C-alpha cells in the first residue's frame, strides 16, 4: 500500500511504542511535516498536551495550520530541548519522540541545496536564516578542517582527497551550486558500490552545518 505523502516511515510503530496516554504530555522533537504530531494528537484526550520543535521554515508553516488547543510549536532545534521546554513552562513529559535525519520534502526541494541530484544553491541549512551556508563555509574553511568533517561525519575513506579537490576547485571559482560539485575525479574509486561519491560528503556537510550530533541541552 502506498504511504500517504509526508507520513513518516514506521509512524504507526513509533506511536505504538510511545504508548500515548490520553492525559499525557508529549514532545515531538523533530516536527518535520507533522506526521508524528498528528498521530499523537489523535490519541490524546482533551487534557493532553503536545509540544513540537523544529527550525525549518517550511515545518513552521505546516505547524501554523495545525490549529489545536492541545498543541504548541516552538522554533527550536532538538539540541536546545531543555531551554525550549523551560521557556514553554514544561517541566516534565510522559514521552518524547525524535525522528532524526533529513526528510524527503527537504531532499526533493532543490532550493534547499540538501541534495546533489538536482541543481540548486549549495545551502544545506535546516534554517536558512541561521548560521552559514555550505557554500560560505567551504569558501573559507581550512583544508584540514574540511577533511576532518568529511571523515568524522561522513565516514568517507577518501576524505583527504575530497578535501584537497574542494580546495583546488574553489581556487578556480566559488562553489555555490550543487551542480558544480568537484568530485568527478573520485567516481572511479566508488565504482561498483552503487553509491554516488557525493553521498557521504553531502551527509557530512549537513551534519556539520546543522550541528546535528551535538548533545541536547
N, C-alpha and C positions, 0 to 999 in steps of 0.2 A: 504494500500500500504506500502510495506517495505521501511523504511527510509535508504538512502544510508549511507555507513559506514562513521562514524565521522561527519555526518551532525548534527549540534546542534538541540536539541529539540526546537520546536516553532521558528525555524530560520526565516521562512517567516514572521511570525507575528512580530518578533523583528525588522527585517529590515524595514517592513512597518511602524512601529511606529517611526522609526528613521527618516523617510521622507527624504531620501538622495537626495540632490540637486547635479546636475552634476558637478558644480564647487566648491563644498564644501570641507572642511577639516574635517576629522572624526578620531576618536580614538577608536580602539578596545583594550580595557584594559586587555583582557584575550584571547590572540590569540588561545591557545589550539592547535587544528589541522587545524585551518584556515578556518573553515566553514563560520563563520560570515564575516571574512575579504574578502573572495572570493565573497560573496554575495554583499558586499558594493562596491567592485571594479567593479562588473558587472553593477552597477548603476552610477558609477562616469564617468564623461567625461574626456577628455584629460587634463583639467586644475584642476581636482580634486586631492585630496591627502588623503592618509590613513596612519596613524601611529599605529602600533600594538605593544603591550607589552606582554612579558611572560618571565619566568625564567626557565622553564622546558627545559632541553637539547633536548628532542625529539621535542618539539614545535619549537625550534630554527632550527633544522634540516629540518622541514617541511617549515619553513619560507624561508630558503635559496633557496628552489626550486621554490618559488613564485617570479618569475622574472617579475617585473612590475615597470616601472619608477615612477609610482604614489605611490608606496608602500615603507614604511620604517619600519623596525623591530628594536625594542630596547630591550635589555636584561635587563628588569626591572620588579619588582613586581608592581602591580597597586597601592600599598600603597605608592610608591615613584613617583607617576604620575607627580607631579609638577616639580620635579627635572629632570625627564626624558624628559619632553617636553621642559623645558628650555634649556637643553643640545642639543636638536634637533632643537632649534630655532623656536619652535611652540608656538606662543603667544596666540592663540585663536582657537576654533574649533566650527563647526556648530552642532556637535553631538558626543556623547560618548556612547559606549556600553560595558557593563560588564556582562559576563556570569559566575557568581561566583560559586564556588564549585569545586568538583573533577570530572574529565572526565572519561568516560568508558574505553578509552585506558589505562589510568593510573591505574584504578582499576583492569583491566584484565591482567596487567603485574606483575607477582609475584616478579620479581626482584626489583620493586619499594617499596614493602612492605606496600602498602596502604590498603590492604585487608587481612582479616583473612581466606578467603575462599580457599586460596592456600598457600602452604609453600613458604616462601621467607625471605630475610633479613628484620629485623624489622627497616626499614629506615623511610619512610613516608615523606621525604623532596621533595618539588617541584623541588628544585635544589640540587642534591646530593653533589655538591661541596661547599655548603654554610651551615653554622651552624652545629648543632649536629644532629645525627640520633635519632630516638625514643629509640633505644637500649642504646645509650650513655646517653641520658637524664634520662631514667628510672634507669640506673645504679647508679646515684649519687643524684637524686632529693630526698628531704625530703618527708616523708610520707604525711605531711600536705600539701605540695605543689602539690603532685600528686592528692590528694583528691580534692583540690581547682580546678585544671584544669579539672578533670573529671566532677565535679559538675557544674562548670560555663560554660564550653564549650560543654559538652555532655548532660547537664540536666539529669544526671544519679542519681536516688534516692538512689542507693546503692554505691555511690562514696566512702564513708568511708570504707565499707567492701572490695571493689575492691582495693583501695589503700593499705589496710593492707595485702591483698592477694598478691599484687605485691611485696611489701617489703619482705614478708615471702618467696616468691618464689625466689627472687633474692639472698637471703641468702644461698640458696641451689645451686645456679649456675647462670651464666649470662643469661639474657633474650635477645637473639639475633635473634630469628626466630619467624615468625608469628605463626608457628605451636605449639610452646611451651608456648602459652599464658595462664596465670594462672587464668582462670575464670570458670573452670568446676563446682566449688562449687556453683556458683550463677545461674546456669541454671534452677534450681527448682524455683527460685524467678521470673524468666521470663517465666515460663511455661504458655502456652496458649496465649501469647502475639503475637506470630508469628514473633518475632524479636530475633535474636541471641543476647545473653547477651554481646557480644563484640562490638556490633554496636555503641552504644553511646560512649564507651570508645575510640574506634579507631577514631571516629569522633573528640572527644575532643583532642586527641593527634595530629591529623593532623592540627587542627586549631591552637593549641598552638605552634607547631614546625614551622609552616609556617607563623605565625603571621597574620593569615587571617582576623582577625577582627580589626586590628589596623587602625587608620584613615589615609586617604591619606594625603600626604604632598608634 
